[in-house]
Amino acid sequence: MKKLVVLLIVAIFVVGCGKKNVKPAPPKDAFPVSHEVREVESTNSSETMLRATGKGSSVEYAIADAKKAAIWYLLHAGTKPLIKTPEEKRAVKNVEEKLYSNLDVYFRYTSDIKSKKKSGKTVIVDILVKVDVAMLTDYLVNNEVLKSVDDVADEIGLPAISIVAANNSADAAIAKNTLGEYLSDKEYEVNVVEQSGKLSKIVGKLAKLGGNADPAYAWALEAGSEIYIEVKVNKESGMVSGVKTRKASVTAKAFQTSTARQLGSTTGHSSERAASGYDALIQEAANDVADKLISQIRKKWLKEIKKGKWFKVVIFTSSADADNVDRSIYRALKALPSAKVKRLGAGKTTFQYQLRVKEIENAFDLLDSLSAKYKGPGKLTRELESGSLLVIKAGSGDIAIDFD
């Protein structure tokens, strides 16, 4: 009987030890189990901070899964996924498994575990990670999933962008400069408009003539950009556990200068924290908004530019030539390659058009092509050429700039 009891105790001990030595089951494949990720902030144009949830049979496997979830989020989810088009979605399937198998190179920071719990046999953890999005993008470009900025520029051209604000405050200047640095890092041609000095008289009147009273639009016309981004800063303060906190947000709206059509709109936020001032918080919010907005702009620009570039054309003539010039200009515009012509309005001696046309890169080329097709009285003379804006005089004799 004593021997039986001893054998039973030994058996229980062995079984207990065996259970303790059972290894956690590894993931079934290289892909993430969890898809729970939240963006915390865009720290700069190259890096993004995320809070990611991971699931696995051990803490180690759950942390690894959280990192995979973070990469999945940047590829496919959120407000600015890297993979957008059907072609890109097909191409990424060829490299995605390999990518998930070698992730650590893309992480610039991994926090301690922020939360941990267990659901049945599954361990669930939350961690903060900072991902090098620029390096991840390079991987996708090198593996022919995405086109490089240079390839896109060679194929269709990247837009010149002006950054303006509704007011000329120091806060707006910080937001504009931060956004400008971000876009420059992405290889866009950027002009951070300093709204000081005197606005050109003709541009100011042209903006009003087009029915757009926004002063930011007039400054964008003056800068000669194809797209302008208007920024607005908002600051807030509060109290947390008796400590004064601050946070900032930056709202940015992108418009096509020639048509005033909105291409994107979003708001970026800073974290709320105890800070001595707002400058760093505004920079943080501006980086966040830039990251979101450039994704919207790029998507719509790629779609629109394949149909042709938009221009705004304003014609001044004399009352004697007005009828003939008007008809001749319209015919010349319609004769341009794949032209889509929209008449905006006409006065006695002033005519306005929006024009979408292929094979013409800038306002100077447009004037050259238009002159070759113009059959009206006199000739076409350039009064102002600025990005996608072309202002010309048409006809014979002295022609006054009269905003009728």
N, C-alpha and C positions, 0 to 999 in steps of 0.2 A: 504493500500500500504506500509505504514511504517512497519507494522507487517510482511509483506512478505519479505521485505528487511532484517529485523532483523533475521527472521527464516533462510534466505538464508546464512547470515553471520555466524550464529551459526552452520549451517550444514557444511559449508566449514571448519570451525574451528575444528569441531569434526572429519571430514574426514582426515584433515591434521594431527591431533594428532594421529588418528588411524594408519596412515601410518608410523609415527615416531616410534610407539610402536610395529610395526611388527618385530618379532624376526627372526634373520637369520636362514635359513634352515640348520639343522645339516647334516653331511655326511650321505650318503645312507647306508654305511657299514663301517667296520673297516679298509678296505684296502686303500692304498694311491691313490689319484687322480693323483697327479703329479709323474713323474718318471725322473725329471730333477735334476741330482746331479753331482757335479764335485769334485774330490778328490783334497784337498789342500796340505796336507802333512801327513805322518805317523810320529807322534811325538815320538813314541817309539814302542816297540814290542807289546804293549797291546792296544794302542789308535790310532785313526785315525781322522784327521780333514777333514770335508766335507763342501762344500757350497751347500745347498739344496734349491730348489724352492718348495713352497707349494701353493695350490689352495683351496679356500673355500668361503663360503658366508659371512664370516667376517674375520677380521685380526686374531682373536683367532683361528678359524678353519683352516685358511691358515697356521699358524705357526705349529699347530698340524699335518697338512698334510705334511709339510716339514720334520718333524721328522720321519714320517712314510716312506717318500721317501728315507731318509737317511738309514734307516734299510733295506728297499727293495734293495737299491743299494748294500749294504754289503752282502746281501744274494744271489743276483742273477746277478749283473752286474759288470762292471769294469774289471780290469785286474786280479783280484784275488777273485772271488766270493766264499763265504763259501760253497754254495750248488753247487755241480759239477755233480755228477753221477745221472743216472736215478733213482736209489734207493733213494738217498737223496732228489731228487725233489718230489718223491711220498710221502716220510715220512714227509717233511716239511709242506705239505698241512694240516696235522692233527693238527699242532700247530701254524700255521702262524696267524690266526685270533686272537687267544688269545695273541700272541706276540704283535701285533699291538694295542691291547687294553690296554697294560700296558708297555709303552715305557720309561717313564721318568727315570727309574732305570738305563738305559744303557747310559745316557747322562751325561758327565762330565762337559760340558760347552755348553751354548746356548747364542749366541750373540744377540745384539739388531738387529732390522730389518735393513738389508743392502740396500734393495730396495723394493719399494711398488708401485703397479699400479692396475688399475681396468679394466677388460674386460667384458663389460656388467654387469651382477650381480656378477661376480666372482672377488674376491680379490686375487691378486698374490703377494707373498712376497718371498724374499731371505734372508736366515739366515746362519750363520756359526755354526756348531755343532761339538763337539768332542765326539766321541762314544767309549765306552769301548768294543772293539772287543773281548777281552779275556772273558769278562763276557757274551757277546752274544754267543760266541762259547760254553761256559760252559752250557748255557741254551739248546743249540741244542744237546750237548752230553747227558745231563741229560734226555732229552726227546727222546733219541734214534734216532735222525735225523742224527747225525754224530758219528763216532767212536772216542773214545778218543785216544790220542797219545799212551797211555799205551796199549790199545787194539790193535792198529796197530803194535806196537813194538812186542807184544806177538805173533801176527799172522804172520807177515812177517819180522819183524825187521826193525829198522830205520838205514839209512846209516851213517857211520862215515864220517865226512866232514872236509876237510882241506881248509883253506882260504889262498891264496897266492897272490902275486902281481908281475907285470912285473918288478917293481923296488923296491928298499928298502927305499923309501923316508918317511919322517915324515908324509906327507899327506896320503900315502898309509897305513901307520901303523894305523892312526886314523880310516880310512875306514874299515880296516880288523878287528880291535878290536870292533868297533861298530856292524859290521855284526856278529862277533862271539858272542857278548853278546845277540844279538837278537835270533840267532839260539839256544844258550844255554837255553834261556828262553822258547823256544819251545821244549826243552828236547832232542835236537839232541846232539850226541857226536861230539864235535868241537875241532879242533886243528888250532889255529891261528899260521901259520908258520912264525917264525922269520928267515928270509933268511940271516943269518949271520953264521960265522964259515965255516967249510969245508963240502961240499957235498960228500957223500960216493962215492968213485971212481967207484964202480961197478954199483951203481944206475945211475950215470951220463952217463956211457957208455951204460947202458941198454936203457935209454931214447933216446939216439942218434941212437942206434941199431933199435929202433922201428920207426925211421923216424920222431920223434917229437923233434925239436930243441928248443922248448919253454922251457926256464929255469924254469918257474913255474911248468911245468909238472914234471920235474925231482925232484923238491922239494916236490911235491904231492906224487910221488912214495916213496920218502924217508920217508914221514910222515905215509905212510901205510893207506891212506884213500880210501874209495870206491868212493867218489865223491870229486872233488876239484873245488873250486870257485876262479876264477881269477878276481881281482878288478883293476880298473883304475880310477884315480881321474882327473877331469878337473875343473879348476877355471877360472872365468870370472869377469870382472869389467866393470862398466859403470857410466853414470851420469844421474841423474833424478832431474830435477829442480835445477841444480847446486850442488847437493849433490852426492858424490861418493858412488856408491853402489857395492855390491859384491854378487855373487852367486856361487854355486858349483854343480857339478853333479858327480855321481859315476856310472860307468858302470860295471856290473858283469855278468860273463859268467860261467855257471856250466857245468862240464864235468864228465863223468864216467871215472874213472882213468884207469880201465883195458882195455877199448875199445877206449878211447879218444872221445867217442860220446858225442855231445853236448846235454845237458838235458834242458837248459834254458838260456835265455839271455835277459837282460833288463837294463834300465837306470833309476836311481832315481835322483830327482832334489830337491834342496833347493829353498826357496823363495828368491827373490832378495830384499835386504835391505841394509841399511847403517849399516855396521858392522866393528869393529876395526880389525878383522882378519877372517880367513877362517875356524878355527877349528870347531866351532858350526855349520857352514853351511855344512861342510863335514859330520858331524855326522847326520844332518838332511837328507841329500841326501842318506847316507848309510842306514838309517832306512827305507827310502822310497823304495830303491832298494831291501832291504831284504824282505820287506812285499810282493813285487811282485814276487821275485825269488823263495821264499820258496813254494809258491803256484804252480809254474811250476814244481819244483823238486818233490814235494809230488805227484802230479798227474802222472808224468811219472814213478817215482819210484814204486808207487803202481801197475802200469800197468806192468812194466818190471819184478819186483821181483816175481810176481806170476808165471812167466815162468822159474824162476831159477836165481841164482846169476852168474855174470860174473867174471871170473878170467883170469889173464895173467900168462902163464906158460912158463918159459925159461929153456931149458935143455942144459947142457954142457956135452960132453963126449970125449972120445979119438978117434983118427982117426981109430984105429983098431976095435973099437966097434960101430962106427958111424952108419953103415947101420942097424945092428941088433937093436940097441937102438932106432933109429928113428922109425922103424916099430913097435917095441914092445910098445913104449910110445904111439904111435897113437892108437893102439888097446886098450890099457889100458884106455886112455881117452874116447874112444868111448863106452867103457863098463860101464862107470859111469852112475848113474841114470838120465834118460831123457837128456842125454848130447847132446849139440850142439857144435861141434868142428870146429874151423876155423884155418887153418894153415896160419900163418903170413909170414913166411919165414924160410929159412934154409941156413946155411953155411956148411963148411966141418965137423965141430964138434959142431955147435950151432943150436938149433931148437927153434922156437917160436910158441906158440899157444894162441888163445883166446878160452875160454871154458865157456859155460853157462850150469850150472848143478843144479839140485834140491837136496834137503836133505843134502847139504854140506854148513856149515855156514862160514867157514874161511879157510885160506890157510893151517893151520896145519891139519885140518880134510881132506882137499883135498890130502895132502901128504900121510896121513894114508890110505885113500881109494885107491889112485893111487898105493901105494906100494903093497897093497893086490892083485891088478890085474896085476901088472907088471910081465912079463914072460921072460924078456930079460936078457942079461949078467950082472953079478954083482948085485948091489943093487942101490936103490935111496937114495941119501944123500942130506939133506937140506943145501943149501948154503945161502939162504936168504928167509925170510918169512916176508912179510910186507903188511898187509891188504889183498887186492885182488891180490897181486903179489907173485908168488912162483918161486924161482930160485933153481934148483936142479942139482946135478951131477948124472950121470947114467953110469953104467958100472963097470969094474974092473980095478985095478991098479991105478996109479996116474993120475988124470985128471986135466988138467990146465984150468984156466978160460981164454979162448982165444976168443976174439971177432972177429971172422973171417968174 
